[in-house]
């Protein structure tokens, strides 16, 4: 089979390049979705002068470096976040491919990881990530896992992923029933539970247990950080909810932060 004759090092390199391209699309999702724009069109444009970018201005990382971080028309600063997201997604894809030994399933985990990056960045920007983003990413991951399980005869991975996704879906439903409008910031990013469930379930029991323990510890530390940052806030603002809102990006969305850490640790435990 073709996948068995391609060296792992080449697969990791190709995954990294793919991650750069996907990272560019993640930037589009993170910018457009919160303001209600379609991710399908129009072409990428400068948010300052609205000029549509030429193809060579959209090359991941290289374009930002070549333009010295500024729009060539209005010369406004282009956020450093864009190349960092591209580089981070590329590195994540390479690590995931390495952890899964270049199997087909690694492509599914890359899709889950990219979706988690998108959800996290939207939430860290103090916007609510639509459930549809996590749902689409999870569905895409499950489809690739189905193909990979059939091709490589790893049906345990598919079964675990389905169970994990179901558990994540039930948890999301419970949280939604308790807080329909998602007013409590401790539950912001709850759609990421779908991604985390699919991710951990496919790794097996031990990595799932390790990931769950990591999530509990990380969430506790996030809330401890919130308390530490806001412990001298006046009484009217000292409630947990108000404190979380004012604790900064990472601590301000403790559920997402804890899930992201737990997913990384569970992947390491699975390897």
TARA-V226588 format. One record per residue. N is the residue number from 0. SS is DSSP state (hx for helix, st for strand, lp for the rest). PHI is phi in radians with two decimals (999 if undefined). Layout:
# TARA-V226588
n->(N & N)
ss->(SS & SS)
phi->(PHI & PHI)
This chain:
# TARA-V226588
n->(0 & 1 & 2 & 3 & 4 & 5 & 6 & 7 & 8 & 9 & 10 & 11 & 12 & 13 & 14 & 15 & 16 & 17 & 18 & 19 & 20 & 21 & 22 & 23 & 24 & 25 & 26 & 27 & 28 & 29 & 30 & 31 & 32 & 33 & 34 & 35 & 36 & 37 & 38 & 39 & 40 & 41 & 42 & 43 & 44 & 45 & 46 & 47 & 48 & 49 & 50 & 51 & 52 & 53 & 54 & 55 & 56 & 57 & 58 & 59 & 60 & 61 & 62 & 63 & 64 & 65 & 66 & 67 & 68 & 69 & 70 & 71 & 72 & 73 & 74 & 75 & 76 & 77 & 78 & 79 & 80 & 81 & 82 & 83 & 84 & 85 & 86 & 87 & 88 & 89 & 90 & 91 & 92 & 93 & 94 & 95 & 96 & 97 & 98 & 99 & 100 & 101 & 102 & 103 & 104 & 105 & 106 & 107 & 108 & 109 & 110 & 111 & 112 & 113 & 114 & 115 & 116 & 117 & 118 & 119 & 120 & 121 & 122 & 123 & 124 & 125 & 126 & 127 & 128 & 129 & 130 & 131 & 132 & 133 & 134 & 135 & 136 & 137 & 138 & 139 & 140 & 141 & 142 & 143 & 144 & 145 & 146 & 147 & 148 & 149 & 150 & 151 & 152 & 153 & 154 & 155 & 156 & 157 & 158 & 159 & 160 & 161 & 162 & 163 & 164 & 165 & 166 & 167 & 168 & 169 & 170 & 171 & 172 & 173 & 174 & 175 & 176 & 177 & 178 & 179 & 180 & 181 & 182 & 183 & 184 & 185 & 186 & 187 & 188 & 189 & 190 & 191 & 192 & 193 & 194 & 195 & 196 & 197 & 198 & 199 & 200 & 201 & 202 & 203 & 204 & 205 & 206 & 207 & 208 & 209 & 210 & 211 & 212 & 213 & 214 & 215 & 216 & 217 & 218 & 219 & 220 & 221 & 222 & 223 & 224 & 225 & 226 & 227 & 228 & 229 & 230 & 231 & 232 & 233 & 234 & 235 & 236 & 237 & 238 & 239 & 240 & 241 & 242 & 243 & 244 & 245 & 246 & 247 & 248 & 249 & 250 & 251 & 252 & 253 & 254 & 255 & 256 & 257 & 258 & 259 & 260 & 261 & 262 & 263 & 264 & 265 & 266 & 267 & 268 & 269 & 270)
ss->(lp & hx & hx & hx & hx & lp & lp & hx & hx & hx & hx & hx & hx & hx & hx & hx & hx & hx & hx & hx & hx & hx & hx & hx & hx & hx & hx & hx & hx & hx & hx & hx & hx & hx & hx & lp & lp & lp & lp & lp & lp & lp & lp & lp & st & lp & lp & lp & lp & lp & lp & st & lp & lp & hx & hx & hx & hx & lp & lp & lp & hx & hx & hx & hx & hx & lp & lp & lp & st & lp & lp & lp & lp & lp & lp & st & lp & lp & lp & hx & hx & hx & hx & hx & hx & hx & hx & hx & hx & hx & hx & hx & hx & hx & hx & hx & hx & hx & lp & lp & lp & lp & lp & hx & hx & hx & hx & hx & hx & hx & hx & hx & hx & hx & hx & hx & hx & hx & hx & hx & hx & hx & hx & lp & lp & lp & lp & lp & lp & hx & hx & hx & hx & hx & hx & hx & hx & hx & hx & hx & hx & hx & hx & hx & hx & hx & hx & hx & hx & hx & hx & lp & lp & hx & hx & hx & hx & hx & hx & hx & hx & hx & hx & hx & hx & hx & hx & hx & hx & hx & hx & hx & hx & hx & hx & hx & hx & lp & lp & lp & lp & lp & lp & hx & hx & hx & lp & lp & lp & lp & hx & hx & hx & hx & hx & hx & hx & hx & hx & hx & hx & hx & lp & hx & hx & hx & hx & hx & hx & hx & hx & hx & hx & hx & hx & hx & hx & hx & hx & hx & hx & hx & hx & hx & hx & hx & hx & hx & hx & lp & lp & lp & lp & hx & hx & hx & lp & lp & hx & hx & hx & hx & hx & hx & lp & lp & lp & hx & hx & hx & hx & lp & hx & hx & hx & hx & hx & hx & hx & hx & hx & hx & hx & hx & hx & hx & hx & hx & hx & lp)
phi->(999 & -1.03 & -1.12 & -1.47 & -1.73 & -1.42 & -1.02 & -1.03 & -1.06 & -1.20 & -1.07 & -1.12 & -1.13 & -1.11 & -1.11 & -1.10 & -1.12 & -1.06 & -1.12 & -1.07 & -1.16 & -1.14 & -1.05 & -1.11 & -1.20 & -1.03 & -1.02 & -1.10 & -1.07 & -1.12 & -1.39 & -1.47 & -1.01 & -1.10 & -1.80 & 1.39 & -1.62 & -1.27 & -1.48 & -1.55 & -3.00 & -1.30 & -1.07 & -0.96 & -2.48 & -1.32 & -1.20 & -1.56 & -1.91 & 1.14 & -1.30 & -1.22 & -1.47 & -1.30 & -1.02 & -1.28 & -1.54 & -1.96 & -1.26 & -0.92 & 1.12 & -1.02 & -1.14 & -1.08 & -1.16 & -1.10 & -1.52 & 1.00 & 1.26 & -2.37 & -1.15 & -1.33 & -1.71 & -1.68 & 1.11 & -1.33 & -1.17 & -1.69 & -0.92 & -1.13 & -1.01 & -1.06 & -1.17 & -1.16 & -1.13 & -1.09 & -1.14 & -1.12 & -1.18 & -1.08 & -1.13 & -1.10 & -1.06 & -1.13 & -1.14 & -1.11 & -1.11 & -1.12 & -1.12 & -1.67 & 0.99 & 1.26 & -1.28 & -1.06 & -1.06 & -1.05 & -1.12 & -1.14 & -1.23 & -1.13 & -1.11 & -1.11 & -1.14 & -1.09 & -1.15 & -1.12 & -1.07 & -1.10 & -1.05 & -1.08 & -1.15 & -1.11 & -1.17 & -1.16 & -1.46 & 1.11 & -2.07 & -1.64 & -1.36 & -1.04 & -1.04 & -1.04 & -1.12 & -1.13 & -1.13 & -1.15 & -1.09 & -1.16 & -1.07 & -1.08 & -1.06 & -1.15 & -1.09 & -1.18 & -1.10 & -1.04 & -1.10 & -1.14 & -1.15 & -1.21 & -1.25 & -1.89 & 1.02 & -2.05 & -1.18 & -1.06 & -1.13 & -1.12 & -1.05 & -1.11 & -1.13 & -1.15 & -1.12 & -1.11 & -1.12 & -1.09 & -1.11 & -1.12 & -1.12 & -1.11 & -1.11 & -1.05 & -1.11 & -1.11 & -1.12 & -1.17 & -1.15 & -1.38 & -2.48 & -0.98 & -1.57 & 0.91 & -1.45 & -1.41 & -1.11 & -1.17 & -1.86 & -1.11 & 1.43 & -1.12 & -1.11 & -1.14 & -1.11 & -1.08 & -1.11 & -1.13 & -1.13 & -1.10 & -1.06 & -1.23 & -1.03 & -1.27 & -1.42 & 1.93 & -1.15 & -1.07 & -1.05 & -1.14 & -1.10 & -1.09 & -1.11 & -1.12 & -1.11 & -1.12 & -1.07 & -1.05 & -1.13 & -1.16 & -1.14 & -1.08 & -1.17 & -1.08 & -1.18 & -1.14 & -1.10 & -1.05 & -1.11 & -1.13 & -1.18 & -2.01 & -1.14 & -1.80 & -1.22 & -1.08 & -0.95 & -1.14 & -1.89 & -1.54 & -1.14 & -1.03 & -1.09 & -1.12 & -1.13 & -1.08 & -1.06 & -1.78 & -1.62 & 1.76 & -0.98 & -1.20 & -1.32 & -1.22 & -2.24 & -1.07 & -1.12 & -1.13 & -1.05 & -1.14 & -1.15 & -1.09 & -1.13 & -1.12 & -1.12 & -1.14 & -1.16 & -1.14 & -1.13 & -1.09 & -1.17 & -1.26 & -1.39)
